[in-house]
Amino acid sequence: MEQGIFLTVKDLMKLNGSNNYNSCGNYLRNIRWVISPKKRKLTIKEYCDYEVIDFYYTWKYLRGVEHFKIDNDN
């Protein structure tokens, strides 16, 4: 997992609890296209705004500070 500000496919796999790289890659591309058709990268903040989830806890989870699964069913 990269330590940057951009959301990677592996980050998305971790957030969704998925093992399927291709489906998470497609989902990430779809989110980028919805936000802006010409967008090439998606920040973690943009993802949190799109999914309406808390940025602070998501950031901590992705960086290994917290050990809980994020529930996107809100």
Backbone atoms as SQL, in Angstrom:
CREATE TABLE atoms (id INTEGER PRIMARY KEY, chain TEXT, resi INTEGER, resn TEXT, atom TEXT, x REAL, y REAL, z REAL);
INSERT INTO atoms VALUES
  (1, 'A', 1, 'MET', 'N', 0.838, -1.172, 0.000),
  (2, 'A', 1, 'MET', 'CA', 0.000, 0.000, 0.000),
  (3, 'A', 1, 'MET', 'C', 0.885, 1.239, 0.000),
  (4, 'A', 2, 'GLU', 'N', 0.592, 2.135, -0.870),
  (5, 'A', 2, 'GLU', 'CA', 1.331, 3.388, -0.943),
  (6, 'A', 2, 'GLU', 'C', 0.937, 4.286, 0.220),
  (7, 'A', 3, 'GLN', 'N', 1.811, 5.192, 0.580),
  (8, 'A', 3, 'GLN', 'CA', 1.531, 6.111, 1.681),
  (9, 'A', 3, 'GLN', 'C', 1.163, 7.500, 1.172),
  (10, 'A', 4, 'GLY', 'N', 0.692, 7.605, -0.045),
  (11, 'A', 4, 'GLY', 'CA', 0.339, 8.890, -0.624),
  (12, 'A', 4, 'GLY', 'C', -1.082, 9.302, -0.320),
  (13, 'A', 5, 'ILE', 'N', -1.494, 10.386, -0.956),
  (14, 'A', 5, 'ILE', 'CA', -2.839, 10.899, -0.727),
  (15, 'A', 5, 'ILE', 'C', -3.850, 10.310, -1.699),
  (16, 'A', 6, 'PHE', 'N', -3.373, 9.611, -2.711),
  (17, 'A', 6, 'PHE', 'CA', -4.270, 9.057, -3.718),
  (18, 'A', 6, 'PHE', 'C', -4.741, 7.664, -3.330),
  (19, 'A', 7, 'LEU', 'N', -5.985, 7.371, -3.663),
  (20, 'A', 7, 'LEU', 'CA', -6.565, 6.065, -3.393),
  (21, 'A', 7, 'LEU', 'C', -6.116, 5.100, -4.477),
  (22, 'A', 8, 'THR', 'N', -5.574, 3.968, -4.060),
  (23, 'A', 8, 'THR', 'CA', -5.143, 2.946, -5.007),
  (24, 'A', 8, 'THR', 'C', -6.182, 1.824, -5.037),
  (25, 'A', 9, 'VAL', 'N', -6.048, 0.955, -6.014),
  (26, 'A', 9, 'VAL', 'CA', -6.947, -0.197, -6.096),
  (27, 'A', 9, 'VAL', 'C', -6.780, -1.069, -4.849),
  (28, 'A', 10, 'LYS', 'N', -5.558, -1.240, -4.380),
  (29, 'A', 10, 'LYS', 'CA', -5.334, -2.047, -3.184),
  (30, 'A', 10, 'LYS', 'C', -5.957, -1.405, -1.948),
  (31, 'A', 11, 'ASP', 'N', -5.930, -0.077, -1.874),
  (32, 'A', 11, 'ASP', 'CA', -6.618, 0.611, -0.781),
  (33, 'A', 11, 'ASP', 'C', -8.117, 0.325, -0.839),
  (34, 'A', 12, 'LEU', 'N', -8.682, 0.412, -2.026),
  (35, 'A', 12, 'LEU', 'CA', -10.110, 0.168, -2.204),
  (36, 'A', 12, 'LEU', 'C', -10.460, -1.280, -1.868),
  (37, 'A', 13, 'MET', 'N', -9.584, -2.203, -2.218),
  (38, 'A', 13, 'MET', 'CA', -9.790, -3.607, -1.863),
  (39, 'A', 13, 'MET', 'C', -9.835, -3.761, -0.345),
  (40, 'A', 14, 'LYS', 'N', -8.961, -3.074, 0.355),
  (41, 'A', 14, 'LYS', 'CA', -8.918, -3.136, 1.815),
  (42, 'A', 14, 'LYS', 'C', -10.187, -2.541, 2.409),
  (43, 'A', 15, 'LEU', 'N', -10.627, -1.408, 1.892),
  (44, 'A', 15, 'LEU', 'CA', -11.826, -0.755, 2.407),
  (45, 'A', 15, 'LEU', 'C', -13.078, -1.598, 2.188),
  (46, 'A', 16, 'ASN', 'N', -13.165, -2.254, 1.047),
  (47, 'A', 16, 'ASN', 'CA', -14.350, -3.041, 0.713),
  (48, 'A', 16, 'ASN', 'C', -14.258, -4.490, 1.166),
  (49, 'A', 17, 'GLY', 'N', -13.103, -4.903, 1.662),
  (50, 'A', 17, 'GLY', 'CA', -12.936, -6.293, 2.078),
  (51, 'A', 17, 'GLY', 'C', -12.989, -7.245, 0.904),
  (52, 'A', 18, 'SER', 'N', -12.511, -6.799, -0.239),
  (53, 'A', 18, 'SER', 'CA', -12.576, -7.585, -1.472),
  (54, 'A', 18, 'SER', 'C', -11.205, -8.137, -1.833),
  (55, 'A', 19, 'ASN', 'N', -11.206, -9.284, -2.499),
  (56, 'A', 19, 'ASN', 'CA', -9.969, -9.863, -3.023),
  (57, 'A', 19, 'ASN', 'C', -9.894, -9.742, -4.541),
  (58, 'A', 20, 'ASN', 'N', -10.889, -9.134, -5.158),
  (59, 'A', 20, 'ASN', 'CA', -10.951, -9.055, -6.609),
  (60, 'A', 20, 'ASN', 'C', -10.384, -7.719, -7.091),
  (61, 'A', 21, 'TYR', 'N', -9.166, -7.763, -7.610),
  (62, 'A', 21, 'TYR', 'CA', -8.461, -6.566, -8.065),
  (63, 'A', 21, 'TYR', 'C', -9.193, -5.909, -9.235),
  (64, 'A', 22, 'ASN', 'N', -9.673, -6.718, -10.168),
  (65, 'A', 22, 'ASN', 'CA', -10.320, -6.157, -11.360),
  (66, 'A', 22, 'ASN', 'C', -11.622, -5.435, -11.042),
  (67, 'A', 23, 'SER', 'N', -12.444, -6.005, -10.180),
  (68, 'A', 23, 'SER', 'CA', -13.716, -5.335, -9.871),
  (69, 'A', 23, 'SER', 'C', -13.475, -4.041, -9.101),
  (70, 'A', 24, 'CYS', 'N', -12.502, -4.026, -8.198),
  (71, 'A', 24, 'CYS', 'CA', -12.187, -2.793, -7.472),
  (72, 'A', 24, 'CYS', 'C', -11.570, -1.758, -8.412),
  (73, 'A', 25, 'GLY', 'N', -10.777, -2.210, -9.375),
  (74, 'A', 25, 'GLY', 'CA', -10.219, -1.295, -10.367),
  (75, 'A', 25, 'GLY', 'C', -11.310, -0.656, -11.208),
  (76, 'A', 26, 'ASN', 'N', -12.293, -1.459, -11.605),
  (77, 'A', 26, 'ASN', 'CA', -13.423, -0.927, -12.369),
  (78, 'A', 26, 'ASN', 'C', -14.230, 0.060, -11.532),
  (79, 'A', 27, 'TYR', 'N', -14.431, -0.263, -10.275),
  (80, 'A', 27, 'TYR', 'CA', -15.179, 0.623, -9.381),
  (81, 'A', 27, 'TYR', 'C', -14.452, 1.955, -9.201),
  (82, 'A', 28, 'LEU', 'N', -13.144, 1.886, -9.040),
  (83, 'A', 28, 'LEU', 'CA', -12.346, 3.109, -8.894),
  (84, 'A', 28, 'LEU', 'C', -12.426, 3.968, -10.157),
  (85, 'A', 29, 'ARG', 'N', -12.346, 3.335, -11.325),
  (86, 'A', 29, 'ARG', 'CA', -12.477, 4.079, -12.589),
  (87, 'A', 29, 'ARG', 'C', -13.858, 4.712, -12.712),
  (88, 'A', 30, 'ASN', 'N', -14.893, 4.000, -12.281),
  (89, 'A', 30, 'ASN', 'CA', -16.252, 4.547, -12.344),
  (90, 'A', 30, 'ASN', 'C', -16.406, 5.764, -11.435),
  (91, 'A', 31, 'ILE', 'N', -15.849, 5.694, -10.243),
  (92, 'A', 31, 'ILE', 'CA', -15.925, 6.834, -9.327),
  (93, 'A', 31, 'ILE', 'C', -15.196, 8.033, -9.925),
  (94, 'A', 32, 'ARG', 'N', -14.009, 7.792, -10.472),
  (95, 'A', 32, 'ARG', 'CA', -13.259, 8.893, -11.093),
  (96, 'A', 32, 'ARG', 'C', -14.053, 9.514, -12.223),
  (97, 'A', 33, 'TRP', 'N', -14.703, 8.692, -13.030),
  (98, 'A', 33, 'TRP', 'CA', -15.466, 9.198, -14.166),
  (99, 'A', 33, 'TRP', 'C', -16.671, 10.012, -13.688),
  (100, 'A', 34, 'VAL', 'N', -17.327, 9.564, -12.618),
  (101, 'A', 34, 'VAL', 'CA', -18.483, 10.298, -12.087),
  (102, 'A', 34, 'VAL', 'C', -18.044, 11.665, -11.575),
  (103, 'A', 35, 'ILE', 'N', -16.921, 11.705, -10.868),
  (104, 'A', 35, 'ILE', 'CA', -16.435, 12.977, -10.334),
  (105, 'A', 35, 'ILE', 'C', -16.001, 13.909, -11.457),
  (106, 'A', 36, 'SER', 'N', -15.224, 13.388, -12.392),
  (107, 'A', 36, 'SER', 'CA', -14.779, 14.166, -13.544),
  (108, 'A', 36, 'SER', 'C', -14.288, 13.200, -14.617),
  (109, 'A', 37, 'PRO', 'N', -14.883, 13.223, -15.820),
  (110, 'A', 37, 'PRO', 'CA', -14.490, 12.277, -16.859),
  (111, 'A', 37, 'PRO', 'C', -13.007, 12.310, -17.238),
  (112, 'A', 38, 'LYS', 'N', -12.334, 13.415, -16.992),
  (113, 'A', 38, 'LYS', 'CA', -10.919, 13.511, -17.364),
  (114, 'A', 38, 'LYS', 'C', -9.986, 13.255, -16.186),
  (115, 'A', 39, 'LYS', 'N', -10.543, 12.927, -15.038),
  (116, 'A', 39, 'LYS', 'CA', -9.744, 12.721, -13.827),
  (117, 'A', 39, 'LYS', 'C', -8.931, 11.436, -13.944),
  (118, 'A', 40, 'ARG', 'N', -7.643, 11.538, -13.599),
  (119, 'A', 40, 'ARG', 'CA', -6.755, 10.381, -13.697),
  (120, 'A', 40, 'ARG', 'C', -6.465, 9.729, -12.361),
  (121, 'A', 41, 'LYS', 'N', -6.566, 10.505, -11.273),
  (122, 'A', 41, 'LYS', 'CA', -6.315, 9.969, -9.940),
  (123, 'A', 41, 'LYS', 'C', -7.404, 10.450, -9.000),
  (124, 'A', 42, 'LEU', 'N', -7.630, 9.670, -7.954),
  (125, 'A', 42, 'LEU', 'CA', -8.663, 9.982, -6.983),
  (126, 'A', 42, 'LEU', 'C', -8.019, 10.064, -5.600),
  (127, 'A', 43, 'THR', 'N', -8.256, 11.159, -4.900),
  (128, 'A', 43, 'THR', 'CA', -7.698, 11.277, -3.558),
  (129, 'A', 43, 'THR', 'C', -8.592, 10.530, -2.575),
  (130, 'A', 44, 'ILE', 'N', -8.024, 10.217, -1.436),
  (131, 'A', 44, 'ILE', 'CA', -8.791, 9.549, -0.395),
  (132, 'A', 44, 'ILE', 'C', -9.932, 10.455, 0.061),
  (133, 'A', 45, 'LYS', 'N', -9.686, 11.745, 0.141),
  (134, 'A', 45, 'LYS', 'CA', -10.714, 12.715, 0.542),
  (135, 'A', 45, 'LYS', 'C', -11.879, 12.726, -0.451),
  (136, 'A', 46, 'GLU', 'N', -11.578, 12.711, -1.746),
  (137, 'A', 46, 'GLU', 'CA', -12.635, 12.678, -2.761),
  (138, 'A', 46, 'GLU', 'C', -13.459, 11.402, -2.652),
  (139, 'A', 47, 'TYR', 'N', -12.788, 10.289, -2.397),
  (140, 'A', 47, 'TYR', 'CA', -13.490, 9.023, -2.227),
  (141, 'A', 47, 'TYR', 'C', -14.425, 9.090, -1.018),
  (142, 'A', 48, 'CYS', 'N', -13.933, 9.625, 0.090),
  (143, 'A', 48, 'CYS', 'CA', -14.747, 9.741, 1.302),
  (144, 'A', 48, 'CYS', 'C', -15.950, 10.643, 1.068),
  (145, 'A', 49, 'ASP', 'N', -15.761, 11.735, 0.354),
  (146, 'A', 49, 'ASP', 'CA', -16.872, 12.623, 0.024),
  (147, 'A', 49, 'ASP', 'C', -17.892, 11.910, -0.863),
  (148, 'A', 50, 'TYR', 'N', -17.409, 11.130, -1.826),
  (149, 'A', 50, 'TYR', 'CA', -18.287, 10.396, -2.733),
  (150, 'A', 50, 'TYR', 'C', -19.102, 9.346, -1.984),
  (151, 'A', 51, 'GLU', 'N', -18.454, 8.593, -1.110),
  (152, 'A', 51, 'GLU', 'CA', -19.115, 7.517, -0.369),
  (153, 'A', 51, 'GLU', 'C', -19.806, 8.002, 0.906),
  (154, 'A', 52, 'VAL', 'N', -19.609, 9.258, 1.253),
  (155, 'A', 52, 'VAL', 'CA', -20.152, 9.866, 2.464),
  (156, 'A', 52, 'VAL', 'C', -19.715, 9.058, 3.696),
  (157, 'A', 53, 'ILE', 'N', -18.401, 8.901, 3.817),
  (158, 'A', 53, 'ILE', 'CA', -17.815, 8.252, 4.983),
  (159, 'A', 53, 'ILE', 'C', -16.798, 9.197, 5.605),
  (160, 'A', 54, 'ASP', 'N', -16.459, 8.953, 6.844),
  (161, 'A', 54, 'ASP', 'CA', -15.579, 9.840, 7.588),
  (162, 'A', 54, 'ASP', 'C', -14.137, 9.727, 7.093),
  (163, 'A', 55, 'PHE', 'N', -13.559, 10.845, 6.686),
  (164, 'A', 55, 'PHE', 'CA', -12.199, 10.872, 6.160),
  (165, 'A', 55, 'PHE', 'C', -11.174, 10.491, 7.218),
  (166, 'A', 56, 'TYR', 'N', -11.321, 11.016, 8.424),
  (167, 'A', 56, 'TYR', 'CA', -10.345, 10.800, 9.483),
  (168, 'A', 56, 'TYR', 'C', -10.174, 9.301, 9.778),
  (169, 'A', 57, 'TYR', 'N', -11.276, 8.597, 9.976),
  (170, 'A', 57, 'TYR', 'CA', -11.197, 7.173, 10.280),
  (171, 'A', 57, 'TYR', 'C', -10.737, 6.356, 9.082),
  (172, 'A', 58, 'THR', 'N', -11.143, 6.756, 7.896),
  (173, 'A', 58, 'THR', 'CA', -10.705, 6.060, 6.692),
  (174, 'A', 58, 'THR', 'C', -9.200, 6.193, 6.520),
  (175, 'A', 59, 'TRP', 'N', -8.686, 7.388, 6.711),
  (176, 'A', 59, 'TRP', 'CA', -7.244, 7.628, 6.586),
  (177, 'A', 59, 'TRP', 'C', -6.470, 6.773, 7.590),
  (178, 'A', 60, 'LYS', 'N', -6.948, 6.775, 8.848),
  (179, 'A', 60, 'LYS', 'CA', -6.276, 5.996, 9.887),
  (180, 'A', 60, 'LYS', 'C', -6.323, 4.504, 9.571),
  (181, 'A', 61, 'TYR', 'N', -7.439, 4.030, 9.054),
  (182, 'A', 61, 'TYR', 'CA', -7.581, 2.619, 8.705),
  (183, 'A', 61, 'TYR', 'C', -6.630, 2.236, 7.577),
  (184, 'A', 62, 'LEU', 'N', -6.575, 3.059, 6.542),
  (185, 'A', 62, 'LEU', 'CA', -5.707, 2.754, 5.404),
  (186, 'A', 62, 'LEU', 'C', -4.230, 2.812, 5.780),
  (187, 'A', 63, 'ARG', 'N', -3.883, 3.647, 6.727),
  (188, 'A', 63, 'ARG', 'CA', -2.480, 3.789, 7.133),
  (189, 'A', 63, 'ARG', 'C', -2.092, 2.837, 8.255),
  (190, 'A', 64, 'GLY', 'N', -3.025, 1.972, 8.666),
  (191, 'A', 64, 'GLY', 'CA', -2.721, 0.943, 9.645),
  (192, 'A', 64, 'GLY', 'C', -2.774, 1.384, 11.087),
  (193, 'A', 65, 'VAL', 'N', -3.335, 2.554, 11.345),
  (194, 'A', 65, 'VAL', 'CA', -3.424, 3.035, 12.725),
  (195, 'A', 65, 'VAL', 'C', -4.601, 2.393, 13.438),
  (196, 'A', 66, 'GLU', 'N', -5.722, 2.257, 12.765),
  (197, 'A', 66, 'GLU', 'CA', -6.916, 1.636, 13.327),
  (198, 'A', 66, 'GLU', 'C', -7.122, 0.277, 12.666),
  (199, 'A', 67, 'HIS', 'N', -7.667, -0.649, 13.410),
  (200, 'A', 67, 'HIS', 'CA', -7.888, -1.994, 12.885),
  (201, 'A', 67, 'HIS', 'C', -9.372, -2.337, 12.931),
  (202, 'A', 68, 'PHE', 'N', -10.136, -1.648, 12.139),
  (203, 'A', 68, 'PHE', 'CA', -11.557, -1.923, 12.034),
  (204, 'A', 68, 'PHE', 'C', -11.955, -1.799, 10.580),
  (205, 'A', 69, 'LYS', 'N', -13.049, -2.450, 10.223),
  (206, 'A', 69, 'LYS', 'CA', -13.531, -2.400, 8.848),
  (207, 'A', 69, 'LYS', 'C', -14.522, -1.260, 8.717),
  (208, 'A', 70, 'ILE', 'N', -14.391, -0.489, 7.661),
  (209, 'A', 70, 'ILE', 'CA', -15.269, 0.635, 7.409),
  (210, 'A', 70, 'ILE', 'C', -16.555, 0.115, 6.785),
  (211, 'A', 71, 'ASP', 'N', -17.679, 0.530, 7.333),
  (212, 'A', 71, 'ASP', 'CA', -18.984, 0.092, 6.855),
  (213, 'A', 71, 'ASP', 'C', -19.536, 1.155, 5.910),
  (214, 'A', 72, 'ASN', 'N', -19.665, 0.815, 4.629),
  (215, 'A', 72, 'ASN', 'CA', -20.137, 1.764, 3.628),
  (216, 'A', 72, 'ASN', 'C', -21.659, 1.719, 3.451),
  (217, 'A', 73, 'ASP', 'N', -22.358, 0.982, 4.315),
  (218, 'A', 73, 'ASP', 'CA', -23.801, 0.812, 4.144),
  (219, 'A', 73, 'ASP', 'C', -24.624, 1.926, 4.763),
  (220, 'A', 74, 'ASN', 'N', -24.008, 3.032, 5.150),
  (221, 'A', 74, 'ASN', 'CA', -24.742, 4.128, 5.794),
  (222, 'A', 74, 'ASN', 'C', -25.617, 4.832, 4.826);
